[in-house]
């Protein structure tokens, strides 16, 4: 492209800057994940017993914390919408960037398909209706809200997430008086090697429980996807993603300990709605009904926010030329129209399978691969780009990101231990995506390097801001002239 074409190209692909402060961004991080506190994680207790699941959850919490601290540094140093894809491309080149982006894309397009299936089940329990029309309605409504503008979408997410958080806190307060540590270990040891009262299914159970433990934090890494819409990304990004992670650690501790400690590990491990069943088991029937309704808010919060995440990722990949360029065109409201609609259509079609558990497991495969590549990006950036300005620096440096890398690879094998089918299906998606890159996309990239792409984006943003300022000044001058004549 010539310089003129580059400016014209990027001018049509601009997000609305300054739309979110760190608190809204932290709320986005919580929204991504909050549905995981309501259901899904608890099936890990059925795989490993409470003690085994608590160990798996501790390992995954450590992995996410190390990853988040690494992402905080990279997102402040490179505040662009691609998140992990942009970080990887900066140090591993176009192929490494695409591989990371593809992994995140698989996670972020399959996760909402799984969540909308769970939403359908919740709607059926409350209203007696379910099926494709329910899935289509939720996709249409929430993609539509995102099309209205990022500020409106993030504020709506904040309200929905607040309702979900209140449900978790209310449940915790109701159950705390019924906590009995003995109930945590009410699953009898099995006959497998290494089984005990604490690990009733041995160490294999801990391994198989890792994907369920991830559900308590899955997608918090998506906060940097909003970097180009932050007010002050160099300060807001680290505060937002770390703040979201710390809050999610708090809610995870509440549900892991109080639900099983009040109702019993065996009850919670088999429950489709663990918060509701824990309240019913302790006699709080009326509160259980209210929490059942608010549980739907938790699912909606995550569904809503992951739609935001996939749209910004698709936008960034398309703008760089990795995906069809039409997907990065933005509307007058500076929202990526086709990056919202196209993955939504794909997710709806996938949801028609009705296999939410399979979609979720496949999303976890994509997530763990992306985590490993993002952690590796942090390590390589520290080694190859020590001169890169870093407004925030990861505590522990490469030791922290090396820990995230190691645990991500362990978690990836855990998916295979639980569901080899999901593992293999995801590899098929990777093969298709890599084929597209090798046969077409690598020859149609917008910039030759990540540095060049970042420079073009920042220049286009500066020119857009300057044009907006000039237009605003001209309008003010015209208004003042008109008033003086009047």
N, C-alpha and C positions, 0 to 999 in steps of 0.2 A: 504493500500500500504506500501511496505517497503521503506526505505529512498532511495535506489538505483532506485527503480521503480519511485518514486516521481520525482527524478532528470531527469530521462530519459523521463518521461511523460511531464514535464514542458519544457524540452529542445526543444521539438517539437512544443511548444505553446508560442513562444516569439514574441513580437512586436518589431519594430525597434525603439530603444530608441534614444533620442536626435534629432528627425526629425523636431521638430517645436519649435520656440521661442514664446514668449507671443503674438507678433503681428499676426503671422499666426493663433494662437489659437483664438485670438479675431476675426480675419477674419472668422474663422470657425463658431463662435457664430453668427456673423452677417449673414453669408450665410444660416445657419439653418432657419432664420426667414424672410429674406428680401422679399421673394415672398408675404408675408402677407401685405406688404405696397402697393402692386400693385392691389390686389383684395381680396374680401372675407370679410374684416373688415367692409367695407362700408354698407353691408346688415344689420348691426346693427343699422344704422340710420333709415332704413325702419321699424325696430322693435320698436325703442324707440325715434325717432326724434333726431336732433343733440344734444340737451341738455342732453337727456337721455343717448345717446351713449357716449358723452364726460364724463359723470359721471361714466358709466360702464368702460370706458377705464382708467379713473383715478384709480378706484378700482383695476383693473387688473394690471396696472402698479405698484401700491403699492405692490400687491401680488408678482409679479415677482421680484421686487427689493429686498423685504425681503427674498425671496427664494434664490436669487442669492447671497446675502450676507451670508446666512447660508451655501450654497454650497461652497462658497469660502473658508470658514474655514475647512469644512470637506474634500475638495479635496486636500488642502495643507497638512492636517494631514494624509490622507490615499490616496496617489497617485497611484491608480490602475484603470484599464480600465473599471471596472464595474459601476463607478459613483454612482448613487443613490442606486443601488442594493447593492454595497459593503458597503456603509454607513449604510444601514438598517440592513444588516446581522451582522455588527459589534455589534449592540446594541439590535436587536430584534431577533437574532438567524436565523437559516436556513429558517424557514417558513416566517418570516418577510422580509428577504432578497429576497426570491423567489417572494413573493406577490408584492413587489416593482418592481423587475425586470420584472415581467409579465406585470404590468401596463405600464411601459416604453416601453416594447416590442410591446404591442398593439398600442401605440402611434406611434412608429417609423417604424412599418411595414405598417400601414394603411395610414400614412401621405404621403409617396411617391406614393402610389397607387392613392390617391386623386390628388396629384400634377401632376402626369403624365396624368391624364384625362384632367386637365386644360391645360397642355402643348399641348395635342392633339387638343383642341379647338383653341388654339392660332395658331398652325401650320395650321389648316384648314382655318383660316381667312387669313393667309399670303400666303399659297401655295395651298389651296383647297384640301388638303388630310388629312385624319384622320382615326382612327380605330385601331384595334389590332396590325397591323404591325408598326404603329407609336409608340405605347406603347412599343412593343418588342424592337424596334430599340434604343429607349432612354435608356431602362434598360440595353441592351447589351453594348452600348457604354460607359455608365458611370460606370457600374460595372467593365468593362474592364479597364478603366483608374485607378480605385482603385486597381485593381489587379497588376498594374504596379509598385505600391509603394506609401507609404504614403506621402513622400515629394513631389512627382509629383502631387498627387491628391490635396494636400492642396494648392499648388501653382496655379493649374488650377482653384480651387475654388476661390482663391483670385482675379484672373483676372476677372472671370465671375461676382463675387460680386461687384467688382469695377465698371463695366459697369452698373449694376443695381442701384448702389448708385448714379452714375452720372445722370442717368435718373430721379431719385427722386429730386436731387438738381436742375437739369435743369428745371424740371416742377415747382418747388417752385419759382425759380427766375422769370419764365414767368408769374406766377399767382399773385405774391405779389402785383403788381400794380392794380389788379382787385378785391382785397379783399374788401368785404362789409359785416360788421357784421350782417346787417339785413337779408342777405341771409341764415345765419345759422339757422334761425327760420321761414323758409317759409313753413313748414308743418303745416297745420291747426290742432288744437286740436280735438281729437276724442271724442266720447261720454262716454268713460270709466271713472270710478271713479278716481279722482285725476288728470285728464288731464288738461294741461295748455299749454301756448305758449312754455315754456321751455321743458316741459315733455308732448308732445302731445298724448302719449299713456300711461300716468300714470307711476306708479312705477313698474307695471308688465312688461312694455316695457324695463325698465332698467334691470330687472332680466333676461328677455329673450335675451337681447343684450350682456350679459356677455361672452358667447362662441365666439361671433364675435370679441369682444375686445381682447380676448386672442390671436386671430390670428396675432395681431401686435407683439407678443413676443413669441409665441409658439415654443418650442424646444431650446431656448437659454440655457436651463438647461443641454443640451447635451455636453457642453464644457468639463466637467470633464471626459467624456468617452475617451478623448485623453491623459489622465494623463501619461500613460506609454510611450507615444511617445514624451512627452515634454522634453526640454533640462534641465530645472530646475523646476520640478513641484511644489515644495514648494513655489517658487516665481512666476512662470509663471501662474499657475492656477488662483489665486485670481485676478491678474492684467488682465488676458484675459477675464474672465467671467464678471467682473465688467465693464471693458472697453467696451465690446460688449453690455452690457445692457444699459449703458449710451448713446452709439451711437444710439441704437434702440429707446430709449426714444426721442431723438432728431428727428429722421425721423418720428416717430409716431406723434409728435406734428405738424410737417410740413404737413403731409397728412390730418390729422383730421381737422385742421383749414383752410388751404389754399384751399383745393379742394372744400369743402362745401361753404367756404366764397367767392369763385370766381364764381362757377357755380350754387350754391344753394343746400341746403340739399336734396330737393326732387329729383333733378337730380342725385346726387351722390348716394343716397340711393337705387336707382333703376338700377345703372350702373353695367355692367359686367366688364368694363375696366375704372375705375374711373379717373385715371390720363389722359387717352386719351380723355374721354368725357369732362373733365374739361377744357382741352386745346382747344377742338373744340368749346365749349360753349363761350370761350373768344376770338375766332378768330385765334388761333395759329394752323392752319391746318397742316402746314408742320412739325412743331415740334411734333404734335400729331402722325404723321406717324412714325417718328423716335422713339418716346417713345413706340409706339406699338411694334416695333421690340425689343427694349431694355427690354420691359416688359417680353418677352420670356426669356431673360437672367436672370431676377429675378426669374422666375419659375424654370429655370434650376439650378440656384445656390442653391436654397433650396432643390430641388430633389437630386442633387449631394451630398450635405452635409449630408442630412438625411440618405442616403445610407451609408455614412461613419459611422454615429452614430449607425445605427442598427447593422452594422457589428461588431463594438467594443462591443456592449452590448451582442450580441449573442456569440461572442468569450468568453467574461468573464463568462457568464452563463454556457456555454458548458465546459469551462476549470474547473469550479467548480463542474460539474457533474449534474447541474440542467437540461441541455439539452443534447442530444446525443453528446458524446465526439468528434466525428469526426468533428463537426462543429468548433472546436477550433484549428484544425491543421493549421499551418502557412507554407507559401511557402518559397523558398529561399530568396525572397525579404522581408520576415517577414510580409506578409499580410495574413489575415485570409481568405483563399480561399473560403471554404464552408460557412463561416459566411457571406460572401458577396453574394454568388450565391443562397443559399437556400431561404432566405427571399425575394430575388429579384424575384425568380420564383413564390413564394406565392403572392407577391405584384402584379405581372403581371396578375396572374389569377383573383385576386380580382378586378383589374382595368377593366376587361372585362364586369363587371356589368354596367359600365358607370356612376355609382352613386357617383360622386365626393363629393357632399355635404354630403351624408350619411357617406362616409368614413371619411371625415373631422370631422364630429360631433362625430363619434365613437373614433377617435384619441384624441379628446378633453376630452372625458370621461376617457380614459386611463391616459391622462396627469394629470387631476385634482386629480385622486386617487393617482398617484405617487407623486404629489406635497405634498399632505397631509402627506404621509408616510415619505417623505424626511424631511419635516419640523419637524415631530415627532421624527425622528432619531436625528436631531440636539439637540432637547430638552433633549432627553434621554441620549445622549452622554455627554452633559454638566452635567447632574445629576449623571450618573453612572460612567463616566470616566473623572473626573476632572483632573486626572494626565496625560491624553493623550497630548503629545507634540502638540502644535498648533502654527505653524509659523505665521498664520494669525488668528485673532479673530474677530468674527462678532460684529459690533457695535450694542449695545443694547442687546446682548446675547440672552437669551431664549424669551425675549419680542418680538424681531424681528422675530424669527422663529414661535412663537405662532401666530403672526399676519398673517404670510404666511399660517399657518395651518387653521386658521379660514376662511380666504378668499378663500382658495382652496375648502373647503367644501361648501361655498356659491356658488362658480363657478360651482361645480358639480351639484347642484340642478338647476342651470341655463340651463344646457344642457337638463335636463328633461322638463323644461318649454318650451324650443324651439322645441325639437324633442324627444318625449318619445320612438320612435322606435329605434333611435340610442342608447339611454340609455339601453334599454332592450337587444338589440343585443350584446352590449359590455359585459353585464353581462353574456350572454351565453358563450362568449369567455373566460371570467374569470372562469366560471364553468368548461369548458373543460381543461383549463390550471391547475386548482387546482386538478382536477381529475388525471391528468398525474403525478403531484407531489406526491400526496398521495399514488397512486398505484405503482409508480416506482421510481421517481427521488430521493425521500428522503432517499431511501436505497442505493443509488449509488453516494453519494457525495464524492468528492475527499478529503476534509479535514473535521475534526469534528467541527471546529469552524472557525470564520472569522479571529481570530488572527493567527491560524495555517495556514490558506490559505495564508494570507498576508506574513507570515514569509517564507513560501515555495516559493512564487513568488519572493520575494526580494532576497532570497538565489540563486534561479535559475538565476535571472538577474545578480547578482554579479559574479556567476561562468561563465556565458556566456561572460560577459565583460572581465573577467580574461583570459578565453580561447582565446578571440579575440586578447587581448594584447599580449599573448604568441605567437600566430600564427603570428602576425604582426612583433614581434621582431625576430622570426625565419626566416621569409621571408627577413627581412632587413639584418640579418646576412648572409644568403645564398647569397644575392645579393652582399654584400660587399666582401665576399670570392671569388665570381666569378669574380668580377672586379679586385681584387688584383692579381688573377691568370692570368687574361688577360693582 
